[in-house]
Amino acid sequence: MPKVLSPSGSSSGTRHRRGRRVTSTLSEINVVPLVDVMLVLLIIFMVAAPMLQRGVQVNLPVARRSAVIPGEQLFVDLPASYRTDQRVFIDKEPVRIEFLAERMRQLTLNRTDKRVYLRGDGAVNLQELYEVFDRLREAGIQDVGIISRLPEEQ
């Protein structure tokens, strides 16, 4: 809203003043450019976020008969890099082998189906697979399935 200033003092002797002077002050923020920038940033992040998510590369062993697993299950991935870093992945979450039993206890605490499926890389040896089995048994999981792929699947 413009501010109206009245002349100060008497009007006699002031030759350069023409009466009332109007000044405007900017007391409002223009939010249209702010909203435009925020929408552009939102679109950039919505496009970039799926590109940042990567899974773990696991080459499953081949089996002649494989069954489809129904429903939402809990998967433990054992990648070929397990030998160097001692890490497994619980649904794309990296977990060190020392903390696997505790993390599995936390995840299966409120679940009725305490079945876990193990996806081990074909390059992982049997001893490393049994280390993971032992940690799962420490967590109280007795039903562990091993995932394989059919020969025609790639």
DRENMI-482039 format. One record per residue (C-alpha): residue number from 1; x negated, y negated, z negated; residue in three letters. Coordinates in nm, 4 decimals. Each point is the difference from the previous one (the first is absolute). Layout:
# residues N
 drenmar        u        v        w baba
     NUM        X        Y        Z  ala
...
This chain:
# residues 154
 drenmar        u        v        w baba
       1   0.0000   0.0000   0.0000  met
       2  -0.1488  -0.3388   0.0944  pro
       3  -0.0928  -0.2335  -0.2790  lys
       4   0.1197  -0.3605   0.0218  val
       5  -0.2258  -0.2584  -0.1559  leu
       6   0.1367  -0.3391  -0.0984  ser
       7  -0.2241  -0.3035   0.0282  pro
       8  -0.1732  -0.0810  -0.3256  ser
       9   0.0249  -0.3452  -0.1491  gly
      10   0.1765  -0.2886   0.1696  ser
      11   0.0494  -0.0238   0.3714  ser
      12  -0.1277  -0.3565   0.0193  ser
      13  -0.3586  -0.0350   0.1078  gly
      14  -0.0266   0.3407   0.1623  thr
      15  -0.0138  -0.0629   0.3689  arg
      16  -0.1118   0.3419   0.1198  his
      17   0.2667   0.2092  -0.1638  arg
      18   0.3068   0.0756   0.2031  arg
      19   0.2240   0.1228  -0.2717  gly
      20   0.0339   0.3644  -0.0912  arg
      21  -0.2666   0.2500   0.0918  arg
      22   0.0744   0.3718   0.0400  val
      23  -0.2646   0.2623  -0.0764  thr
      24   0.0432   0.3737   0.0287  ser
      25  -0.1742   0.2531  -0.2160  thr
      26  -0.0450   0.3611   0.0971  leu
      27   0.1298   0.1912  -0.2984  ser
      28   0.1121   0.3123   0.1842  glu
      29  -0.2179   0.2810   0.1309  ile
      30   0.0712   0.1203   0.3488  asn
      31   0.0387   0.3783  -0.0446  val
      32   0.0585   0.0924   0.3643  val
      33  -0.3733   0.0333   0.0861  pro
      34  -0.0550   0.1907  -0.3251  leu
      35   0.2734   0.2484   0.0878  val
      36  -0.1396   0.0371   0.3532  asp
      37  -0.3478   0.0813  -0.1309  val
      38   0.1362   0.2461  -0.2563  met
      39   0.2040   0.1821   0.2652  leu
      40  -0.3039   0.0282   0.2270  val
      41  -0.2076   0.1383  -0.2884  leu
      42   0.2762   0.2466  -0.0858  leu
      43   0.0079   0.1279   0.3571  ile
      44  -0.3789   0.0328   0.0092  ile
      45  -0.0048   0.2038  -0.3208  phe
      46   0.2918   0.2167   0.1113  met
      47  -0.1872   0.0869   0.3197  val
      48  -0.3389   0.0471  -0.1681  ala
      49   0.1078   0.2065  -0.3034  ala
      50   0.0755   0.3271   0.1851  pro
      51  -0.3349  -0.0253   0.1771  met
      52  -0.1864  -0.0042  -0.3304  leu
      53   0.1432   0.3284  -0.1245  gln
      54  -0.2060   0.2995   0.0964  arg
      55   0.0395   0.3607  -0.0972  gly
      56  -0.2593   0.2636  -0.0733  val
      57  -0.1259   0.2090   0.2904  gln
      58   0.0461   0.3674  -0.0892  val
      59  -0.0477   0.2779   0.2546  asn
      60   0.2361   0.2726  -0.1204  leu
      61  -0.0885   0.3647   0.0505  pro
      62   0.1992   0.1925   0.2597  val
      63   0.2564   0.2690  -0.0929  ala
      64   0.2270   0.2098   0.2207  arg
      65   0.3073  -0.0574  -0.2138  arg
      66   0.0740  -0.3321  -0.1657  ser
      67   0.3248  -0.1113  -0.1582  ala
      68   0.1398  -0.3509  -0.0129  val
      69   0.0016  -0.1505  -0.3494  ile
      70   0.3443  -0.1408  -0.0898  pro
      71   0.0523  -0.3128  -0.2069  gly
      72  -0.2453  -0.2409  -0.1554  glu
      73  -0.2931   0.1849  -0.1489  gln
      74  -0.3253  -0.0863  -0.1695  leu
      75  -0.3053   0.0477   0.2233  phe
      76  -0.3634   0.0179  -0.1064  val
      77  -0.2483  -0.0538   0.2846  asp
      78  -0.3483   0.1464  -0.0215  leu
      79  -0.2082  -0.1700   0.2732  pro
      80  -0.3380   0.1111   0.1316  ala
      81  -0.1604  -0.2917  -0.1869  ser
      82   0.0838   0.1745  -0.3309  tyr
      83  -0.3533   0.1409  -0.0186  arg
      84  -0.1571  -0.3452  -0.0164  thr
      85   0.2443  -0.2124  -0.1982  asp
      86   0.2050   0.2578  -0.2002  gln
      87   0.3277  -0.1722   0.0960  arg
      88   0.3360   0.1451   0.0900  val
      89   0.3038  -0.1935   0.1194  phe
      90   0.3440   0.0207  -0.1582  ile
      91   0.2362  -0.1343   0.2657  asp
      92  -0.2705  -0.2364   0.1409  lys
      93  -0.1160  -0.1097  -0.3470  glu
      94  -0.3686   0.0840  -0.0621  pro
      95  -0.0603   0.1782  -0.3312  val
      96  -0.3307   0.1285  -0.1359  arg
      97   0.0036   0.3686  -0.0896  ile
      98  -0.0613  -0.0783  -0.3688  glu
      99   0.3303  -0.1898  -0.0192  phe
     100   0.2073   0.2313   0.2203  leu
     101   0.1557   0.1995  -0.2859  ala
     102   0.1107  -0.3091  -0.1901  glu
     103   0.1352  -0.1728   0.3109  arg
     104   0.1974   0.3122   0.0967  met
     105   0.1457   0.0196  -0.3511  arg
     106   0.1183  -0.3587   0.0366  gln
     107   0.1535   0.0618   0.3427  leu
     108   0.1784   0.3234  -0.0928  thr
     109   0.1217  -0.1153  -0.3414  leu
     110   0.3507  -0.0956   0.1166  asn
     111   0.0251   0.2395   0.2943  arg
     112   0.2080   0.3127  -0.0081  thr
     113  -0.1914   0.1567   0.2909  asp
     114  -0.3612   0.0299  -0.1138  lys
     115  -0.1131   0.1529   0.3269  arg
     116  -0.3126  -0.1484   0.1588  val
     117  -0.1240   0.0537   0.3541  tyr
     118  -0.3732  -0.0012   0.0659  leu
     119  -0.1289  -0.1107   0.3385  arg
     120  -0.3629   0.1004   0.0179  gly
     121  -0.2278  -0.0879   0.2886  asp
     122  -0.1262   0.2948   0.2040  gly
     123  -0.3596  -0.0951  -0.0885  ala
     124   0.0624   0.0327  -0.3761  val
     125  -0.1347   0.3221  -0.1481  asn
     126   0.1889   0.2307  -0.2336  leu
     127  -0.1887  -0.1078  -0.3146  gln
     128   0.1066  -0.3624   0.0462  glu
     129   0.3580   0.1116   0.0558  leu
     130  -0.0072   0.1963  -0.3261  tyr
     131  -0.1329  -0.3054  -0.1872  glu
     132   0.3122  -0.1882   0.1039  val
     133   0.2192   0.3007  -0.0902  phe
     134  -0.1522   0.0044  -0.3502  asp
     135   0.0674  -0.3710  -0.0491  arg
     136   0.3602   0.0471   0.1122  leu
     137   0.0440   0.2867  -0.2468  arg
     138  -0.1378  -0.2245  -0.2765  glu
     139   0.2852  -0.2371   0.0828  ala
     140   0.2517   0.2813  -0.0509  gly
     141   0.0772   0.0588   0.3667  ile
     142   0.0402   0.3694   0.0702  gln
     143   0.1548  -0.0138   0.3470  asp
     144  -0.2538  -0.1237   0.2577  val
     145   0.0564   0.0452   0.3717  gly
     146  -0.2700  -0.0210   0.2658  ile
     147   0.0933  -0.1867   0.3160  ile
     148  -0.1148   0.1214   0.3401  ser
     149   0.0906  -0.0815   0.3581  arg
     150   0.1151   0.2097   0.2889  leu
     151  -0.2538   0.0675   0.2781  pro
     152   0.1907  -0.2102   0.2552  glu
     153   0.0202  -0.3056  -0.2315  glu
     154  -0.2706  -0.2642   0.0289  gln
